[in-house]
Amino acid sequence: MTMKSKIAYSLAALLLASGATADTVMLKNGIAIDGTVTKVNANCVAVRSGNGEIIYQTDEIDRIEENDKKGTLDLARANPAALQHEKTLEELTGLNADQREKVIAVVDKFAAEDANERKQAINQLIGMQQKFDVFRFLNESRQGFGARVLPGVLEVMLAIDSARTKPIVMETLTNQVATLRAAALELLGRHRELASAETIARGGA
């Protein structure tokens, strides 16, 4: 299962327009889930039904149909496939649904215009590593994050484990997105132990 997210324009438009409504979510694996859909971030949506909630990557969703079906979500009995989905995500990322949602909520703040707000979010996520494995989740999910938040994600990863993050930052120096290349250079400039001055001066080339 890939963590990469490719957002369909129709899906994004529906989520932005509806905000929270009764829907039927049709997954690409053929499963249909009735509930209330909310946008978690650019890459994830939450489906709440009854007293439960599941978070899906947008590339797992085929379409969302608006209707008045609220549904009842019983992961263990009514929808064993959903339970397996949650189990797979937890095994892959090391975090349960509640923990993933908390991390994603903080990651979203990396896109804030206020530099102090971004810094606070970065420090908050670094602190959360003491409670659960934030690094593992970010590492497994980083390809699904957008260009506005990825520099903050890399900064958190560097703070937690610089050795494992160094090759990721070096790889980002050749990313096709110019802002990400610039962010990687800035990170290397602030963490000079990761690369030689010559490498930084040459822009990673």
Residue frames as qw, qx, qy, qz and C-alpha x, y, z in Angstrom:
[[0.000, 0.889, 0.457, 0.000, 0.00, 0.00, 0.00],
 [0.439, 0.325, -0.013, 0.838, 1.45, 3.35, -1.00],
 [0.210, -0.662, -0.437, 0.572, 1.22, 6.49, 1.09],
 [0.148, -0.047, 0.319, 0.935, 1.48, 8.74, -1.95],
 [0.260, 0.631, 0.601, -0.416, -1.60, 10.86, -2.49],
 [0.117, 0.104, 0.510, 0.846, -2.91, 12.07, -5.84],
 [0.232, 0.450, 0.536, -0.676, -5.91, 14.36, -5.40],
 [0.227, 0.477, 0.713, 0.462, -8.65, 14.26, -8.01],
 [0.023, -0.149, -0.024, -0.988, -9.98, 17.73, -8.82],
 [0.521, -0.421, -0.477, -0.570, -13.58, 16.59, -8.45],
 [0.668, -0.408, -0.568, 0.255, -12.93, 15.12, -5.00],
 [0.354, -0.116, -0.266, 0.889, -11.13, 18.24, -3.79],
 [0.192, -0.267, -0.223, -0.918, -13.91, 20.48, -5.09],
 [0.608, -0.469, -0.565, -0.302, -16.57, 18.41, -3.36],
 [0.613, -0.363, -0.500, 0.493, -14.76, 18.51, -0.03],
 [0.204, -0.012, -0.109, 0.973, -14.18, 22.24, -0.21],
 [0.326, -0.318, -0.351, -0.818, -17.79, 22.89, -1.11],
 [0.669, -0.439, -0.547, -0.245, -19.44, 20.57, 1.37],
 [0.158, -0.607, 0.510, -0.588, -17.21, 20.92, 4.44],
 [0.148, -0.048, 0.934, -0.321, -19.19, 18.33, 6.39],
 [0.661, 0.097, -0.137, -0.732, -22.24, 16.53, 5.05],
 [0.801, -0.028, 0.570, -0.179, -23.86, 13.12, 4.82],
 [0.410, 0.609, -0.564, -0.378, -22.10, 11.10, 2.14],
 [0.973, -0.021, 0.228, 0.021, -21.33, 7.68, 0.80],
 [0.059, -0.753, 0.600, 0.262, -17.62, 7.18, 0.26],
 [0.955, 0.288, 0.027, -0.060, -16.80, 4.73, -2.51],
 [0.433, -0.656, 0.555, 0.273, -13.32, 3.29, -2.10],
 [0.421, 0.560, -0.601, -0.386, -11.26, 1.97, -4.99],
 [0.016, -0.174, 0.982, -0.068, -11.39, -1.51, -3.45],
 [0.362, -0.305, -0.744, -0.471, -15.17, -1.55, -3.88],
 [0.280, -0.434, -0.720, 0.464, -16.14, -0.83, -0.26],
 [0.114, -0.638, -0.267, -0.713, -18.87, 1.76, 0.35],
 [0.343, -0.295, -0.621, 0.641, -19.06, 3.66, 3.66],
 [0.140, -0.790, -0.398, -0.446, -21.95, 5.90, 4.70],
 [0.529, -0.529, -0.351, 0.563, -21.14, 8.78, 7.02],
 [0.039, 0.992, 0.064, -0.106, -20.02, 12.37, 7.37],
 [0.776, 0.245, 0.040, 0.580, -16.91, 13.38, 5.46],
 [0.162, -0.970, 0.050, 0.175, -14.59, 16.14, 6.61],
 [0.652, 0.632, -0.258, 0.329, -11.32, 17.28, 5.09],
 [0.757, -0.543, -0.054, 0.359, -8.38, 16.58, 7.43],
 [0.208, -0.663, 0.334, 0.637, -5.78, 18.12, 5.12],
 [0.446, 0.574, -0.392, -0.564, -4.90, 18.19, 1.42],
 [0.313, 0.321, -0.877, -0.171, -4.13, 14.48, 1.46],
 [0.122, -0.149, -0.948, 0.252, -6.60, 12.93, 3.90],
 [0.489, -0.367, -0.191, -0.768, -10.30, 12.86, 4.69],
 [0.142, -0.053, 0.857, -0.492, -12.04, 11.60, 7.80],
 [0.513, -0.257, -0.598, -0.560, -15.24, 9.56, 7.56],
 [0.189, -0.093, 0.709, -0.672, -17.31, 9.64, 10.75],
 [0.592, -0.184, -0.571, -0.538, -20.19, 7.22, 11.02],
 [0.758, -0.494, -0.423, -0.041, -22.05, 6.40, 14.21],
 [0.528, -0.835, 0.142, 0.056, -19.49, 6.49, 17.01],
 [0.782, -0.204, 0.347, 0.476, -16.42, 5.74, 14.92],
 [0.289, 0.899, -0.172, -0.280, -14.08, 7.48, 12.50],
 [0.832, 0.019, 0.349, 0.432, -11.63, 6.33, 9.85],
 [0.055, 0.821, -0.257, -0.507, -9.05, 8.48, 8.06],
 [0.824, 0.332, 0.398, 0.231, -8.40, 7.68, 4.38],
 [0.276, -0.353, 0.404, 0.798, -5.77, 8.92, 1.98],
 [0.510, 0.560, 0.056, -0.651, -7.48, 10.62, -0.96],
 [0.342, 0.429, -0.722, -0.423, -5.83, 8.26, -3.44],
 [0.118, 0.062, 0.981, -0.142, -7.77, 5.40, -1.83],
 [0.385, 0.506, 0.518, -0.573, -11.10, 7.04, -2.68],
 [0.328, 0.309, 0.714, 0.536, -12.84, 6.52, -6.01],
 [0.117, -0.480, -0.299, -0.816, -15.63, 9.04, -5.44],
 [0.013, 0.232, 0.676, -0.700, -17.91, 10.59, -2.83],
 [0.169, -0.476, -0.653, -0.564, -21.67, 10.71, -3.34],
 [0.171, -0.123, 0.373, -0.904, -23.72, 13.24, -1.40],
 [0.492, -0.384, -0.692, -0.362, -26.89, 11.85, 0.25],
 [0.473, -0.605, 0.180, -0.615, -28.64, 11.70, 3.60],
 [0.910, -0.145, -0.386, 0.048, -27.17, 8.41, 4.81],
 [0.309, -0.819, 0.401, -0.270, -25.51, 8.75, 8.21],
 [0.753, 0.243, -0.606, 0.084, -24.66, 5.10, 8.67],
 [0.713, -0.646, 0.230, -0.144, -23.34, 3.24, 11.68],
 [0.497, 0.614, -0.598, 0.138, -19.70, 2.34, 11.87],
 [0.822, -0.452, 0.329, -0.107, -18.84, -0.83, 13.75],
 [0.240, 0.701, -0.649, -0.171, -15.30, -1.61, 12.66],
 [0.264, -0.287, 0.914, -0.111, -15.23, -5.07, 14.17],
 [0.479, 0.291, 0.807, -0.188, -18.62, -6.32, 12.91],
 [0.518, 0.736, 0.298, -0.318, -20.22, -4.17, 10.23],
 [0.537, 0.817, -0.210, -0.014, -17.10, -3.43, 8.22],
 [0.856, -0.359, 0.230, 0.292, -14.22, -5.87, 8.76],
 [0.669, 0.480, 0.135, 0.552, -12.47, -4.43, 5.69],
 [0.043, -0.897, 0.074, -0.434, -12.35, -1.04, 7.43],
 [0.732, -0.644, 0.221, 0.008, -10.87, -2.69, 10.49],
 [0.867, 0.057, 0.229, 0.439, -8.20, -4.29, 8.30],
 [0.376, 0.766, 0.064, 0.517, -7.53, -0.91, 6.70],
 [0.351, -0.878, 0.181, -0.270, -6.97, 0.67, 10.11],
 [0.870, -0.382, 0.257, 0.176, -4.76, -2.25, 11.16],
 [0.766, 0.373, 0.167, 0.497, -2.65, -1.89, 8.01],
 [0.136, 0.861, -0.052, 0.488, -2.19, 1.86, 8.53],
 [0.585, -0.767, 0.222, -0.140, -1.24, 1.33, 12.15],
 [0.903, -0.140, 0.250, 0.319, 1.31, -1.35, 11.22],
 [0.611, 0.573, 0.130, 0.530, 2.76, 0.87, 8.48],
 [0.073, 0.788, -0.089, 0.605, 3.00, 4.11, 10.44],
 [0.433, -0.008, -0.689, 0.582, 3.23, 2.86, 14.01],
 [0.167, 0.023, 0.344, -0.924, 0.39, 5.18, 15.08],
 [0.174, 0.492, 0.847, -0.104, -3.29, 4.55, 15.70],
 [0.164, 0.693, 0.507, 0.486, -6.01, 6.70, 14.11],
 [0.308, -0.923, -0.217, 0.080, -6.18, 9.17, 17.01],
 [0.562, -0.538, 0.236, 0.582, -2.41, 9.63, 17.07],
 [0.451, 0.248, 0.517, 0.684, -2.23, 10.09, 13.29],
 [0.024, 0.843, 0.441, 0.307, -4.95, 12.72, 13.41],
 [0.423, -0.855, -0.047, 0.297, -3.11, 14.64, 16.14],
 [0.550, -0.281, 0.385, 0.685, 0.14, 14.64, 14.14],
 [0.321, 0.483, 0.563, 0.589, -1.61, 15.70, 10.92],
 [0.135, -0.925, -0.353, -0.035, -3.34, 18.56, 12.74],
 [0.437, -0.744, 0.162, 0.479, 0.05, 19.93, 13.80],
 [0.525, 0.016, 0.544, 0.654, 1.64, 19.35, 10.38],
 [0.226, 0.771, 0.516, 0.298, -1.09, 21.49, 8.82],
 [0.242, -0.935, -0.084, 0.247, 0.23, 24.44, 10.85],
 [0.596, -0.257, 0.372, 0.663, 3.51, 24.26, 8.93],
 [0.327, 0.508, 0.519, 0.605, 1.71, 26.09, 6.11],
 [0.175, -0.878, -0.361, 0.262, 0.90, 29.09, 8.33],
 [0.385, 0.805, -0.002, 0.452, 2.04, 32.53, 7.17],
 [0.372, -0.860, 0.257, -0.238, 3.24, 33.41, 10.69],
 [0.537, 0.457, -0.666, 0.243, 6.81, 32.17, 11.23],
 [0.238, -0.359, 0.678, -0.595, 6.27, 31.97, 15.01],
 [0.836, 0.019, 0.216, -0.505, 3.24, 29.73, 14.51],
 [0.832, 0.382, -0.400, -0.045, 5.26, 27.45, 12.25],
 [0.250, 0.481, -0.717, 0.439, 8.10, 27.30, 14.79],
 [0.522, -0.249, 0.534, -0.617, 5.69, 26.47, 17.61],
 [0.920, 0.162, -0.020, -0.356, 4.18, 23.68, 15.53],
 [0.657, 0.463, -0.574, 0.158, 7.63, 22.25, 14.79],
 [0.022, -0.404, 0.722, -0.562, 8.56, 22.28, 18.47],
 [0.729, -0.104, 0.315, -0.598, 5.20, 20.76, 19.38],
 [0.920, 0.254, -0.229, -0.191, 5.73, 17.86, 17.00],
 [0.429, 0.473, -0.685, 0.351, 9.28, 17.30, 18.22],
 [0.322, -0.320, 0.622, -0.638, 7.89, 17.10, 21.77],
 [0.862, 0.031, 0.061, -0.502, 5.25, 14.59, 20.69],
 [0.641, 0.390, -0.661, 0.023, 8.06, 12.16, 19.82],
 [0.079, -0.326, 0.780, -0.529, 8.31, 11.51, 23.56],
 [0.661, 0.048, 0.440, -0.606, 4.79, 10.06, 23.52],
 [0.853, 0.282, 0.438, -0.025, 4.82, 8.06, 20.27],
 [0.587, -0.132, 0.498, 0.625, 6.93, 7.51, 17.15],
 [0.325, 0.831, 0.106, -0.439, 6.31, 10.72, 15.21],
 [0.055, -0.591, 0.641, 0.487, 9.46, 10.14, 13.13],
 [0.322, 0.073, 0.921, 0.208, 8.22, 6.83, 11.76],
 [0.370, 0.699, 0.575, -0.209, 4.88, 8.32, 10.77],
 [0.174, 0.858, -0.144, -0.462, 6.46, 11.34, 9.04],
 [0.174, -0.438, 0.776, 0.419, 8.98, 9.15, 7.24],
 [0.335, 0.258, 0.897, 0.132, 6.30, 6.77, 5.95],
 [0.257, 0.777, 0.554, -0.152, 3.92, 9.61, 5.02],
 [0.204, -0.601, 0.131, 0.762, 6.26, 12.35, 3.78],
 [0.168, 0.037, 0.675, 0.717, 5.63, 11.73, 0.06],
 [0.031, -0.652, -0.731, -0.196, 1.98, 12.52, 0.65],
 [0.208, -0.748, -0.273, 0.568, 2.66, 15.95, 2.18],
 [0.430, 0.857, 0.214, 0.188, 2.48, 19.09, 0.06],
 [0.590, 0.402, -0.139, 0.686, 5.36, 21.42, -0.73],
 [0.181, -0.759, 0.080, -0.620, 4.22, 24.03, 1.80],
 [0.734, -0.602, 0.180, -0.259, 4.46, 21.71, 4.80],
 [0.950, 0.128, -0.185, 0.215, 7.25, 19.35, 3.76],
 [0.349, 0.586, -0.419, 0.599, 10.11, 21.68, 4.83],
 [0.480, -0.548, 0.363, -0.580, 8.66, 21.70, 8.35],
 [0.985, -0.098, -0.005, -0.144, 8.30, 17.92, 8.24],
 [0.780, 0.368, -0.316, 0.396, 11.98, 17.56, 7.30],
 [0.010, 0.642, -0.417, 0.644, 13.00, 19.96, 10.06],
 [0.764, -0.419, 0.250, -0.422, 11.16, 17.87, 12.64],
 [0.989, 0.095, -0.094, 0.066, 12.73, 14.69, 11.28],
 [0.513, 0.560, -0.395, 0.517, 16.20, 16.25, 11.44],
 [0.300, -0.615, 0.405, -0.606, 15.66, 17.26, 15.05],
 [0.892, -0.261, 0.209, -0.303, 14.56, 13.75, 16.00],
 [0.844, -0.128, 0.441, 0.276, 17.06, 11.69, 13.97],
 [0.188, 0.825, -0.300, -0.440, 19.52, 13.65, 11.81],
 [0.265, -0.352, 0.839, 0.318, 21.40, 10.57, 10.59],
 [0.401, 0.355, 0.841, 0.079, 18.32, 8.93, 9.09],
 [0.304, 0.847, 0.334, -0.280, 17.03, 12.22, 7.71],
 [0.193, -0.633, 0.419, 0.622, 20.25, 13.38, 6.01],
 [0.271, 0.023, 0.800, 0.535, 19.82, 11.24, 2.86],
 [0.193, 0.717, 0.670, -0.003, 16.23, 12.44, 2.55],
 [0.025, -0.887, -0.032, 0.459, 17.32, 16.09, 2.68],
 [0.250, -0.429, 0.617, 0.611, 20.12, 15.41, 0.17],
 [0.295, 0.344, 0.834, 0.315, 17.62, 13.74, -2.13],
 [0.128, 0.848, 0.463, -0.223, 15.36, 16.82, -1.85],
 [0.198, -0.623, 0.274, 0.705, 18.16, 18.95, -3.31],
 [0.053, -0.093, 0.741, 0.663, 17.25, 17.53, -6.72],
 [0.291, 0.536, 0.740, -0.283, 13.48, 17.75, -6.28],
 [0.276, 0.453, 0.536, 0.656, 11.65, 19.19, -9.29],
 [0.193, -0.903, -0.362, -0.128, 9.90, 21.75, -7.02],
 [0.390, 0.576, -0.240, 0.677, 12.15, 24.79, -6.63],
 [0.422, -0.698, 0.181, -0.549, 10.79, 25.77, -3.22],
 [0.943, -0.330, 0.033, -0.017, 11.64, 22.33, -1.85],
 [0.773, 0.304, -0.161, 0.533, 15.18, 22.51, -3.24],
 [0.061, 0.676, -0.212, 0.703, 15.58, 25.91, -1.58],
 [0.706, -0.593, 0.102, -0.373, 14.17, 24.58, 1.70],
 [0.966, -0.084, -0.084, 0.228, 16.63, 21.66, 1.62],
 [0.534, 0.473, -0.204, 0.670, 19.54, 24.06, 1.08],
 [0.281, -0.704, 0.168, -0.630, 18.35, 26.21, 3.96],
 [0.890, -0.433, 0.026, -0.140, 18.19, 23.17, 6.23],
 [0.872, 0.129, -0.127, 0.454, 21.72, 22.16, 5.22],
 [0.230, 0.650, -0.180, 0.702, 22.88, 25.70, 5.89],
 [0.507, -0.645, 0.211, -0.531, 21.49, 25.51, 9.43],
 [0.905, -0.305, 0.295, -0.028, 22.75, 21.96, 9.95],
 [0.346, 0.790, -0.490, -0.128, 26.23, 22.27, 8.52],
 [0.427, -0.401, 0.809, -0.050, 27.29, 18.96, 10.00],
 [0.789, 0.317, 0.488, -0.197, 25.15, 17.23, 7.38],
 [0.734, 0.586, 0.204, 0.277, 27.03, 18.44, 4.30],
 [0.576, -0.143, 0.062, 0.803, 30.25, 20.18, 3.31],
 [0.049, 0.700, 0.092, -0.706, 30.34, 23.91, 2.75],
 [0.015, -0.258, 0.664, 0.702, 31.21, 23.18, -0.88],
 [0.034, 0.372, 0.907, 0.195, 28.07, 21.11, -1.33],
 [0.015, 0.746, 0.517, -0.420, 25.93, 23.87, 0.17],
 [0.029, -0.608, 0.213, 0.764, 27.63, 26.56, -1.91],
 [0.027, 0.103, -0.783, -0.613, 27.06, 24.54, -5.09],
 [0.625, 0.031, 0.010, -0.780, 23.40, 24.19, -4.22],
 [0.785, -0.071, 0.569, -0.233, 23.75, 20.44, -3.79],
 [0.756, 0.595, -0.183, -0.202, 24.87, 19.95, -7.40]]
